């Protein structure tokens, strides 16, 4: 099995476990997939149809070694639960699927995102910048991005998950001087 498939399986396992708030019983290796079917996870069939039950169990062990899930033995079998670190990892996976809700009409306001993340957190700063670009925001300066539509909740989510809550400021502005180029870039008016 290739590494990409393993990562997809582990990502799917974490997401499935994240929807279950209590311990989940895994009676045996062969019972793993059957037990996971009871979790309300919409894309379970699509994700796990690619894997053998033993690879799902192996994925669980990988998650345990990484500290993303914890196991405990009971008379009924092995129980597994996602840890706080696992929930944080799920949030990071959700960043790649994040989108800003498209608007039908521009409200004539600009959303400015200012960030000042110190050099020792360069990887966080670069990741934050990549996410902004991926969402369609445009840079005004190296650490100032602009967007014409509401994106407050998305920016709050990103800054919390990335771990820079105090290094990012959000501003809604009525006007930006000489914004004609921005209007063309965002196809406004």
Helices and strands as residue ranges (DSSP letters): H 3-18, E 24-26, H 31-36, H 44-48, H 53-65, E 69-74, E 77-82, H 84-95, E 110-115, G 119-121, H 122-134, E 138-141, E 144-147, H 152-162, E 168-173, H 180-185
